Amino acid sequence: MKRRFSDHELYVLRNDVRIDILIETKLNIPNKIREGFFRFLCPRCGEFNTATNPETNLARCFSCNKNFNTIDMVMAARKLNFVKSVQLLKEFHEQSSSKAKATTQLESETAIQFNMDRKTDHRGKCVKPMALGEVFKDMTEQANFHGPMESNTPLFNQKGQVMIRLEKLENELKRLCRQIEQIHTFLKLQNR
């Protein structure tokens, strides 16, 4: 007898589909945040004495002592058998993945637009995000990487200038990473 789903497919559905998002958006189970925890109405006993664990991607009802993975949750909430539950989860995962790809594309386009509107303050420092390519271009031009170092400058001094400019580049990259994290967090909050 041939299996319908591979171990890998089941692993992905149990671990990549966030159980809190599944409960809230696909299964439409009543839920709330209480005491800092995502709580949901248990589909087995009807109690709100529940929680989810984002690290393990499991849900638990403390009243009926039932643990749920994503497949178990679909089976209990929709009263479906294993095969139909997995099929429903696969469809949900594919929809979620295509939405995530569209969001990533939008984030990328937004970042490009942000970078086109680059502004600097009175010292010439960038006050808006800029494309990584622009950072490298600016830094390499400042460090004279495109041309020879001045021959009358001692070699030690030339290396020192390069090290200073590389340190500035590293600091600029750290600043860009922080901005990317802030944009990513903002977009995640907008999608909830």
N, C-alpha and C positions, 0 to 999 in steps of 0.2 A: 504494500500500500504506500503510495507516494504522499509525502508530506505537502501540505498546502503552503506553509510558510517556513522559511529557513530560520535557523537560530539567530543569524545576523539581523534579519528583518524584525524578529520579536525583540531582540536586544535594543534595536533602534527605537522601536515604538515604546518600550518600557522606559527608556532613558532619555531620549531626545524630545519627546512630547512632554512639556512641563505639565505636571498634574494639576497645579492650581489654575493654569490657563484653560486646560481641558474642562475642569469642573465649572469654571465661570463662563466660558464662551461657547463651548460645543454642547455640553450637557445641560447647561442653564440650571444647575443645582443652586438653590439659595445659599448665599455665602456672605461673609462679613470679615472684617479685620477686628479682632478683639484681643487685647493684651499683647499686641504686636504680632499675633499669629493669624494666618489665614484659616478661618473656620468655615465649615460647610455643613449642610444638613445631611446626615448620614442616610444613604439610600436604603440601608437595611433596617435601622431602628428608628430613624426620624429624629434623632437627637443632634444638638449642636455641640456636643462634647467631643470635638474633633480637632485635628491639626494636620498640616502638611509639613514635610521635611524637604526643603529644596536640595539638600546635599545628597539624599538618597532617592529623591523623586517619588516618595511614598506618602500615602495618606493613612491616617489612623483614626478610628473611632474608639474612644476610651470607654464608652458606655457598653457597646457590644463586643469590644476587644477584637475588632477586625482590622487587619492591615489591607490596604489596597494599593496595587500598582495601577498603571493606566488601563491595562486590559481588564483587570478585576473591577475597576471603577465603572467602565463602560458596561460590563456585564451586569453589575448590580443596578446601575441607574436606568439603563434602557431595557433591562430584562432580556438580553440577547445571549445567544450561545457564544462560545469561544470564537468560532470562525467569523460570524457576523460582526462581533466586537472588534476583531483584528482588522477586518475590512473597513469598518467605520473609522478606526484609528488611522489606517493607512491613508484614507481620503483626507482626513483632518490634517495629518502630517504633511501631505503633498500641498494642500492649500496653504498651510502655515509657512512651508518652505518657499512657495512662490511669492507669498506676501513679504517674507523676509528678504528675498532677492530684490523685489521691487523697492523695498525700503532702503536696502543697501545702495541700489542704483540712485534713488532720490537723494540719499545722504551724499553720494559722490558728486552728483550734479550740483547740490547745494554748496558743497565745499569748493567746487570749481567756481561757482558764482561768487562765493565769499572772497576767493582769492583774486578774482578780477576786480573787486572793489577795494583792493588794498590801499590803506591810508597810512601815513607816517606822521609822527609828532614833530615838534620843532627841532628835535635832535636827530631826526632821520630814522628813529626807531619805529618798527612796524607796530601799529596798535590794533591791527586786525589780522586774522589768520592769513597766511600766504602759502602758496604751493611749495612743496618740498623742493621742487626743481628751482624755484625762484630763490629759495634760501641758499642752495648750493651755488647757484650762479652768482648771487651777491657775494657770498663768502669767498669763492674762488677768484672773483675779480679783485676783491679787496686784498687777497693774499698773493696776487700776481702769479697764480698758477699757470695762467695762459702765456705768460711771457717770462723772460729770464729775470732773476734777481739782479739788483744793481751790483755791478762788479766791485764798486768801491765800498760796499757794506761788508764788514767782517762776517765770515761764515757763521760764527756763533750767533751773531745778532740776527742773521737771516733765519736761522732755525728757531730762535726765540720768537720772532714775529710770526712764523708759521704756527708755532705751538699756541700762541695767544689767540690767533685767528681760529684755530681748530677748537680751542676751548669755547670761544664765542659761538661757533657752529654747534657744538654739543649743547650749550645752554639754550640756543634757539630751538634745537630739536626737542629738548625736554619741554619747553614752553608749548611747542606745537602739539606734542603728545597730550599735555594737560588739556589743551583746547579741544582736541579730538575726543578725549574722554568726556568732557563737558557736553559737547554736541551730541555724542552718542547717548549719554544719560538723558539729556533733554528729549531726544527723539523717542527713546524707550518710554519715558513718562507720557509723551503725547499719544503713543499707540495703545496705552492701557485703557 
